Every structure is written in C-alpha cells, then in structure tokens.
Amino acid sequence: MVPLTLLRSLPFLLAMVVLMGCEQSQPPAGDVTRPVKLITLESANTASQRQFPARVEASTRSNLSFRMAGELLELNVSPGQTVQEGEVIARIDDQNAQSQLDSARSRLELAKSMLERMRYTLERGAVSQAQFDEAQSDWRAARANFEQAQEQLTHTQLRAPYDGVIAQVPVDNRQIVQVQETVAVIQQPGQLDVVFHLPEQIVQRLPRRDGSPFGDAMAFEVRFGNSDKPYLAQLASYTTQTSAQSLAYEVTLTLPQPDDITLLDGMSANVRLDLASLQIDSHAPRWHLPPEAVSYAGDDPDQALVWRYTGSDHLESVPVEVGTLTSNGLEVSGELAAGDRVVAAGAHRLTADTNVTPWEKEQGL
C-alpha cells in the first residue's frame, strides 16, 4: 500500500513538475526575435529637391492712367495689340483743358505787352525801377501759368511709354475715368519674372553671404505648365517680410523669354530648388525620417539615435542631430548614407542586443 503521506504530497509534486516544464519551454529573453519595419534612405540630393508653385509675370509691366478725370472719348487699343513708344492709346475730353490754355495765353500776351511798355517808359524816366520789376514779375507768372496749361492739355492724351503689348483694357469708351484709374496695362516682351513663396522654415536655414540669404550657389530650375523641360532662372528680388496669410517670403526670379514655348502673364510654373546647396555644412546632409524612428533610450538621454539594420538580425545605434519636423518627416543628420536601412517605428523599444527580422508586408494585407 502507498503511504498516506505520499498521497497527500502527490498534488504538490505534480504542480512542481508542470512549472518546471513551462520554464524549460521558454527561450531566453535574448533569443526573442522581434519583427521591425525598415525604410531605405534615398540619395541626399533627391531628398533635398523641393518644388514650389509659382506664377509668370512680365518683367516690365505698367498700369497706364490719366492724371485728370474726364470722359473717355478715344480708346485706340485692345488686349494683345502691339504698340509703339509715343503712340496714343486713349484720349479724354479736353474742352476744359483747352479753355484754361486759351485763358493762360491771353494773360501771357497781356503781361508781355505791359512789360514792353514799362521798358519803354523806364528808359525815358516815366516809371520807377520798382514798377518795371513788378511788371516783369507778372510776366514771369503768366508764362509759368501758360506752360502749366500746356502740360495739362497733353495729359488728356495717354501715350505708350515704350514699345510693348497691351495686356489688359479694363475700361470702355465713353465712360468717365477717374484720376489714376487704370485704362490699359502694357507689357514689354523679352524678359519674364517667376514669382513664388519660400516658407520661413527654409529661409531660417539659409547661410548669409555678403549680408544676403541668397547666394550664387543657389540653383533655380523653372518648369512651366505640364512640361518637364527645365529652364534656368536668376534671382531678381525678394521680400524681407512675410505675408500675413502664408508666413512665407516672396521671391522673384527672372529669365529670358524662351523661344520654344509661349508664356503669358499669369501662367503657372514650378520652381525646383536644391536645398543641399543651402546647407552651411555640405558634409552633413539631412534625412527625413518618421518621428517614431528616433529614440532617446541610449546611455545619454539627451542624445538622439536611430537603429540601422546591419543584417544577420542585428542592429547598431547611430547618433543623430534632430532638426525641424516638416511635412516630409523629422529632419536628422548623422553618420548615415544612402542605401542604409533604418528602423522606421518603435525605436524606443529596441536595444543593441535585440534580435530583429525585417517585417515584410504580407500579400493581400
């Protein structure tokens, strides 16, 4: 017979055997293989290429208007018409200006006659020198008024300031136009401007050369419409204050009118900018990574790092400098190169001893 004491301890012995079996079936913590999502770093030059929407504007563009109000009697141009310098574009009613000129001419003739009589009588001692000087002053004032009336009459005609093309005519004939109201817009062909806006995050990174944030090292490529052909452009001007709506700075480029494409004012364009040429340190390219790829779980809590996959299920930490969070990801710089495979998520849960395997997206998921 089995002793009673042994029967009573049998459940305890069975429980111990089960627990020992479970512990032996669990592998050591260091042998656990964790699947990780990897991303491959592209070329630094490719990552630094940015495109900005732009618009085409005429380099020389003028809004023509009258210096006086009046009824528009002649409108001799239409949009798209070519005009020559000095050609009359429009004319307003000149009756008042002509009347003022006739009145000024009469006063000038009277003052001139009075001055001649004063000179004749002064030679004979009939009038004083003061009376002659007064008559001479009246003649000078009358002459100035006459010249001013002549100029006012010329202002009733609007002439082309240079050879160009009429881009817009926003008024109709026989309407009353006001002072400085645009009657026609003229453009001078041959040179074009391309205007785009540069965000302040990029402007902050520009190294200043000779007091300017834009240097000769910057290369601007412009593409028009759906065309992939690049055209080189030069910097013309830029604003030093952001617009209230976009918080961006307006940059104007200039280039000659291409011979193989027709470009008109207001057409769309794209400016391609190589941001790699803007870096102060050209040997420290910037990479864009998901924020989850950066970890502060190393020995130094102030040092950011990323995990680079070395193959054979192993990782190595790479210290990085963290930059700005952009729409393309978090900017980092460090000892990274194109073609490196970096853990894209869950970096804070990894260590150098963690065994990993690249996570492959299953087909159909």
Secondary structure as the mmCIF struct_conf table of DSSP 4:
data_model
#
loop_
_struct_conf.conf_type_id
_struct_conf.id
_struct_conf.beg_label_comp_id
_struct_conf.beg_label_asym_id
_struct_conf.beg_label_seq_id
_struct_conf.end_label_comp_id
_struct_conf.end_label_asym_id
_struct_conf.end_label_seq_id
HELX_RH_AL_P HELX_RH_AL_P1 LEU A 4 SER A 25
BEND BEND1 GLN A 26 GLN A 26
HELX_LH_PP_P HELX_LH_PP_P1 PRO A 27 PRO A 28
HELX_RH_3T_P HELX_RH_3T_P1 ALA A 29 ASP A 31
STRN STRN1 THR A 33 VAL A 36
STRN STRN2 LEU A 38 THR A 40
HELX_RH_AL_P HELX_RH_AL_P2 ALA A 44 ALA A 47
TURN_TY1_P TURN_TY1_P1 SER A 48 SER A 48
STRN STRN3 GLN A 49 SER A 65
BEND BEND2 ARG A 67 MET A 68
STRN STRN4 GLY A 70 LEU A 75
TURN_TY1_P TURN_TY1_P2 PRO A 79 GLY A 80
STRN STRN5 THR A 82 VAL A 83
TURN_TY1_P TURN_TY1_P3 GLU A 85 GLY A 86
STRN STRN6 VAL A 88 ILE A 92
HELX_RH_AL_P HELX_RH_AL_P3 GLN A 95 GLU A 123
TURN_TY1_P TURN_TY1_P4 ARG A 124 GLY A 125
BEND BEND3 ALA A 126 VAL A 127
HELX_RH_AL_P HELX_RH_AL_P4 GLN A 129 THR A 154
TURN_TY1_P TURN_TY1_P5 HIS A 155 THR A 156
STRN STRN7 GLN A 157 ARG A 159
BEND BEND4 PRO A 161 ASP A 163
STRN STRN8 GLY A 164 GLN A 168
TURN_TY1_P TURN_TY1_P6 ASN A 173 ARG A 174
BEND BEND5 GLN A 175 GLN A 175
STRN STRN9 ILE A 176 VAL A 177
TURN_TY1_P TURN_TY1_P7 VAL A 179 GLN A 180
STRN STRN10 THR A 182 PRO A 199
HELX_RH_AL_P HELX_RH_AL_P5 GLU A 200 VAL A 203
TURN_TY1_P TURN_TY1_P8 GLN A 204 ARG A 205
HELX_LH_PP_P HELX_LH_PP_P2 LEU A 206 ARG A 208
STRN STRN11 ARG A 209 ARG A 209
TURN_TY1_P TURN_TY1_P9 ASP A 210 GLY A 211
STRN STRN12 SER A 212 SER A 212
BEND BEND6 PRO A 213 PRO A 213
TURN_TY1_P TURN_TY1_P10 ASP A 216 ALA A 217
STRN STRN13 PHE A 220 PHE A 224
TURN_TY1_P TURN_TY1_P11 GLY A 225 ASN A 226
STRN STRN14 TYR A 231 TYR A 238
BEND BEND7 THR A 240 GLN A 241
TURN_TY1_P TURN_TY1_P12 ALA A 244 SER A 246
STRN STRN15 ALA A 248 PRO A 256
HELX_LH_PP_P HELX_LH_PP_P3 GLN A 257 PRO A 258
BEND BEND8 ASP A 259 ILE A 261
TURN_TY1_P TURN_TY1_P13 ASP A 265 GLY A 266
STRN STRN16 SER A 268 ASP A 274
HELX_RH_3T_P HELX_RH_3T_P2 LEU A 275 LEU A 278
BEND BEND9 ILE A 280 ILE A 280
TURN_TY1_P TURN_TY1_P14 SER A 282 HIS A 283
BEND BEND10 ALA A 284 ALA A 284
STRN STRN17 TRP A 287 LEU A 289
HELX_RH_3T_P HELX_RH_3T_P3 PRO A 291 ALA A 293
STRN STRN18 SER A 295 SER A 295
BEND BEND11 GLY A 298 ASP A 300
TURN_TY1_P TURN_TY1_P15 PRO A 301 ASP A 302
STRN STRN19 ALA A 304 GLY A 311
TURN_TY1_P TURN_TY1_P16 SER A 312 ASP A 313
STRN STRN20 HIS A 314 THR A 326
TURN_TY1_P TURN_TY1_P17 SER A 327 ASN A 328
STRN STRN21 GLY A 329 GLY A 334
BEND BEND12 GLU A 335 GLU A 335
TURN_TY1_P TURN_TY1_P18 ALA A 338 GLY A 339
STRN STRN22 ARG A 341 VAL A 343
BEND BEND13 ALA A 345 ALA A 345
HELX_RH_3T_P HELX_RH_3T_P4 ALA A 347 ARG A 349
TURN_TY1_P TURN_TY1_P19 ALA A 352 ASP A 353
STRN STRN23 ASN A 355 PRO A 358
HELX_LH_PP_P HELX_LH_PP_P4 LYS A 361 GLU A 362
TURN_TY1_P TURN_TY1_P20 GLN A 363 GLY A 364
#
